[in-house]
């Protein structure tokens, strides 16, 4: 008998005998020094430490690049090194446009600039404010603004990456998101703004609006960087800015992070185990999990489509490189998690088919093969579903949800993915006797009310027959 067979049967028998076992940096405090660019206006490396509240993932030696997709009218820049911010002495006019870029590298964390005199009490503290070098280019690459060791507050106010006293700017303290959300909510309450916060795994979005200004800010929840801004304001003339961080996708593809999914339901409490087969229907392994069991995924890279993948149709272009991954499945036992299965470097498409994380030829798995064109993605999903079946697609600013129901009732699959990354956030899928509901740790989602639990299955003969069948398959 295989060791895997003994392990799974032991775990399941333990659940029968003991069913209750499976129930349920020191902050800086100094004035801001002058840290010049070199003679060629190239960015320099910073030796500054990162203070408490800010993420250690910030690359102090790197350059963050934003692409401009919208800009309206020439605007004013007030240089805090030259004048007090409340004097409104214009340092220069500035402008960019579609095809322009913004380059940022951080120089350190210092006190609020002595000339930074906000007209209302600021939300973000005066100490340990991010400072950075910034270059804004016009379409074609010609620099229009170059500021050396500029405070986050100065950038927030001159580029309107804020709303009233919520001067979030380029970087927020991501280690203290609850406080940042409270500051945003306080600003919205005091000024009677239309306001909304949405969160996914990697992102947090703030929406502010009144009759004069609408501002959408999306930040990386893990490191605090501004990822996207779309703001329009009427200050006598119309100002508009839309820009997107280009570095995030590159960082995501470093594949250094393990994604952990917690299982809330498996097999409706009845299924014993599930076979994992490769794309040629060859047996690979057998796995099971339970409530509060875990599934851990680590992406190993992007590669060409699996050459053995010739059985199923595929709505995604063959030219697309696909995610491959390592996967581990754990069963929560009486003494703690028990590893049931561990597979290395399997294709995302194999995982999608083996775990029913897709439908028909739309096998999306743990990472969508494409995410750059949402309209095309929705067309691909709709195009693979027969007219008799039902597919509902719902979107928010940060997520996209595919809710599939087969006409026969044999399969129902509900998948939520994160926009910009394509990462699976939640799955609730059922096909025949197979069923699993799981959610990525770190993604906030309010689960629907649970249905009353099924009565316990006390038919020992039925359980014994199922055990013998799986034992036969695993030998």
N, C-alpha and C positions, 0 to 999 in steps of 0.2 A: 504494500500500500504506500502511495506517495506521502511524503511529509505534509504537503499542502492539504491532501485529503484529511489526514489526521487532525491538522490544525483547524480547518473549517468545521469539521464535525464536532470537535471538542468544544469549539466556541459556541456552536449552535446547541449542543446538548447542555452546556452550562446555562444557556438562556432558558432551556426547558425546565431544568431542575431548579435554577435560581432566577426566575423571571425578573425579580426586582433588581437584579444586578445590572440589567440593561435599560432600566427606566432612566424613565427619565430622572560754563566755562566761566567760569568766573566772568561777569560782565565787565566790559571796558568802561572807563569813566575819564575821558580826557577830551581836550579841545581837538577840533579837526585840523590836522596839519595839511600843508600843500603837498600833494603827491603828483608831480607833473607827468605828462606823457613824455615819451622820448622825442628826439628831434624830428622823427618822421611821423609824429602823431600816431604811433603804434601804441597799443595798450600794454601796460606793464603788469608784472606779477605782484600780488599783494602778500605781505607777510602777516596780515591781521588775523587774529583768532576770531572765531564765531561765538557770540555771546549766548547766554541762556535764552531760550525761547525761539531761537532761529535754528534751522536745520543744518546739520553737519554735511548734508549732501550738496550744499551750495559750493560751486566750483569757484574759489576765489582767484584762481589763476586763468580761468577760461573767459571766453567772450560769448555772451548770449545775443542771438540775432533775431530780430523781429522783422517780418515782412509787412509792408504797408499795403492794405487792400482798399483803403478809402481815406480821403482827407478833404476837408472843406475849408477854403479861404486861408489866406495868410494870417498868422497869429502872432501874439506878443510873447516875448520871453523876458522874464524879470530875473536878473542875475543877483543872487543874494550876496555874492562877494563884493558887488559894487554898491548896492543900495539896500535899504530896509525893504522888506517885502510889502509893507503897507504904504510905501511912498509911490508905488506904481510908476517908477521911472523905467521906461522900456530900455532894455539892453540891446535888443535887436528884434527885428521881425523874422519870423521863420515860417517855413512851409515845406511840405513834402507832397507825396501823391502816390498813386498806384505804381508799384515798382520800386518805390523808395524803401529804405531800410533804417532800422535803429540798432546800433551796436552798443552793448553795455558790458563793462566789467567792473566788479566790485573792488573798492579800495579799502574798505574797513567799516567799522561801526563806531560812531562818535556821537557827541552831544548835538542837540539841535543847533543849527547855525545861529549865531548871535543876531543876525539880521532877519531871521525867520520869525516874524511877529504875526501869527494868525489872528484873524479878526474875531474868532471865537475859540474857546478852549479846545485844543486838539485832542483827538481820541488816542492817537499813538503817542507813546511816552517821549519825553525830551532826551532821554538817555538811550544809548545804543541804537541810534538810528543808522540805517544803511547809507553808505556813501558810495558813489560810483563815478567812473568816467563814462561819458555818453557821446556818441556821434549820431546825428540824424542826417541822412542823405536824401537828396532829391532823386526822382527817377533818373536812372543813368549813372548814379553813384557819386555825384558831386556833393561833398559835405555842405550842409547848410547850418547846422548847429554843432559845435564842439565844446563840451563843458568838462572841465577837469575837477575831479573830486567833488562832485555835486551831490547834495543831499537828496534822499528819497522824497522828502517833502517838497523841495524845489521842483523836481521832475513831476510829481503828482499834480502840483498846482499849475505848472506851465503847460502840461500836456493834457490836463483835465482827467487824470487817472485817479479820480476821487469823486466824492459827492459831499458838498458842504465840508464838515469837519472830519469826514472819514477819508483821510489822506493816505490811502493804502499804497499807491504808487507801484513800483516795480517788484517789491518784495514785502511779504508779511511774515510775522512770526508764526510759522506753521506748527511749532510745538505747543502753541497756546491758542488753538483754533476756537475753543469755546469762548475765550475772551474777545477775539476778533469778531466773532459772530455777535456777541453782546454789544460791542461798539457799533457795529453796523445797525443793529436793531435799535439802539439808543438814538442814533442819528435819524433813522427813519421815523421814530416816534416823535422826537422833538420837532422835526420840520414837516410832519404830517405827509410823508412820502408814500407812494405806492412802492412796496418793498417785498422781495421774495429771495429766499436762499434755497439753493438746491445743491445736493452733494452726491457724488458717485464715489468710486474707489480712489481715483487719482485727482479728482477735481472738486472745487467748490466754486459756486457761482453766486454773485451778488447782483441783483437787479434793483436799481433805484429809478424812480421817475416822479416828475411833477410837470406842470405845464411848461416849464422852461428847459428842462433837461431830462434826457433818458440815458442811463448808463448801465451797461452790462460788463461786469468784470469776472473773469474766470481765472482762478489761481490753481496751481498744483498743490494739492493738500499735503503732499509728502515733503516738499522742500520750500513751499511758499512763493515760488516764482509766478509772476504774472504770465499767463498763457495766452489770454485773448482779451481784447477790449473793443467795445463798439459803443461809442458815446457821441451824442449830438446835443448841443446846447445853444440857446439863443441868448447871447450876451450883448444884444444890440446888433450884432452881425452873427451869422450862423457859423459855429465851429463844429467840425466833425472829424473823428479819428477812428479808424478800424485797423487793428494790427494783430498779428499772430506770432507767437514764439515758434521758431523753426527747430530748436534744439530738442524738444521733448521727445519726438519720435526716435531720434538717434539715441537718447538716453534709455528709452524703453527697450531698444534692441540690444542692449548690453546683456540682457538675460541673467542678471545676478540675483533676481528676486524670486522667492518661492511664494506661490499663491496657494492659500489654504482655504478650502471650501468645507463648511460644516454642514453635515447632513441633518435635516429635520425630519425626514421620513424616507424609508426604504421598503419597497415591496408591500406597502400597506401593512407592515408587520407580519406578513405571511411568507414572502418569498425567502427561500433558503440561500441560494447562491446564483450567480450569473456567470455565464461563460464569456470569456474574451477571445474573439477570433480575429485573425488578421484580415486583410482585404481579399485574400484568396480563400476565405472560410476555413483556414487552418486553425486548429486549437492552439491557443497561446497560454492561457491561464484561467483560473477560476477565482472569482472574488465575491465578497459580500461585505456589507457594512450595516449600520443601524442608526437609530436616532442618536445624535451627537457624535457619531463617527466622523471621520475626516477624510478628505481626498486632497492630496498635495500635488501641485503641478509646478514644474520648473521648465521653462522654455529653453531649448538647447540651441536654437538658431532657425534661420530661414533657409529652406532648401527647395529644390525642384520637386515637382509632384512625384509621389512614390511610383516607381516604374511598375510595381505589381498591381497598381490601382487601375484595373481594366474592367471591373465587374459593374460598377454603378455609373450612372450618368453624373455629370458635374456642371453646375451652372457657372462656376468660376473658371476663368480662362486658364488654359494649360500653361501659359507663359508666366503666370503669377507664381512667385516663390511662396511656399507654405511654411507655417510654423511646425516645428517638431518639438517633442517634449519628453521629459521624464515624468512618471506618474506613480504615486504611492497611495494605496487604499488602506485605511485603518478601521477596525471594529473596536468600539468602546466596550471593553470588558470590565469585570468587577474590580480588577487591580489597575486598570488604566488602558490606554490604547494598545491594540494588538495589530501589528502589520500583517495584512492579509495578502497583498500583492504589491510588487515593485517591478515596473517595466522601464526600460531606458530607451531613449531616442526613438520613440514611436511617432508616426505622423499624426498631426492634428486631425486629419480626416479619418484615420483609423480609430482614433479615440471617439470622434463624433458618432461613427456608425456603431461602435461597440457599446456606447453608453446612451444612444438615442439622443444625441445633442444636435438634432437637425431633423429635416423632413424631406422626403423625396430626394431630389438632386441638390438641395440646399443643405449640405452637411457642414455646418459652421463651427461646431466643436467649441474648444476653449478660447479660440482667437479667430475672429472673422478674417478670411483671406483678403478681403478688401474693406476699407472703411473711408477712403478719400472721397467717394461719390455716393452720398446717401440715396439720392434719387435712383441711381443705377442699381444700388444694392436692393432697394425695395422692389424694383422692377424684376430683378432676378428671382427674388423670393416669390413674388406673385406669379411669375411665369412658370414655375415648376409645380404649382398646386393645381390639381384637377378641378374643374368647375363645381363638382359635387362636394368638394371639401371646403372648409372655411379657414381663411387666414386673415387675422387682424393685426395690423402694424400700428403701434403707438410710439410717439416720440416726445421727448422732452429736450431741453437744451443740451443735456449731458448724456442721455441714454436713448436707446432704441429697443423696442420690445416686439418680438414675434410670437404670436399666439395662434398655434395651429391646432385644428380639430378635424380629424378624419371623419368622413361621412358615416362610416361603419362603426365608429367609436373605438376602433382597435388601437389608434394612437392619438394621444393629445400631448402637445409639447408647447411649453411656455418658456421662452428664453429672453433674458434681458442682457444687452451688451452695452458697453461704454463707448460712446462716440469718441473720436480722435485716437483711441487705441484699439478698439475692437475686442476688448477683453470681456469674457463672460463674467457677468456679475451674479446671475441667479438662474437656476434651471429647475423647472417642475415638469417632468416628462414621464409619460407612461405609454407602454407598448405591450399589449397582451398582459402577461403576468408580471412583467418588469415595470418597476416604478422607482423613481428617486426624486427627491426635492432637496436642493442644496443651495447655499448662498456663500459668496466670497466673504471671508472675514474682513471687516473694515468697510463694507458697503452697508449702508443703513437702508433697510427695507421693512415696511410693516407687513408682516405675513397676514393673509386673510384668516378669518376665524376658523378654527379647527372644527371638523365635523366630529360628532360623538365617536369615541373609540369603538372599534369592533369588539364583540365579545371574544374572550380567549378561546383558542382552538384546543379543545381537550380530547380530540380524536387522536389518540396515541397511534392507532394503526395507520391513519393517513400520514402522520408525521414520519413514521417508520418507513413507509413505502417511498416517500419523497427522499428520505436520507439514502435509501438503498439505490434509488435511481441516480442521484448525484454521485454517490460512491462509485457506481459502475462507470459513469462518464469520466471520473477523475483517475481511475486506475489505468 
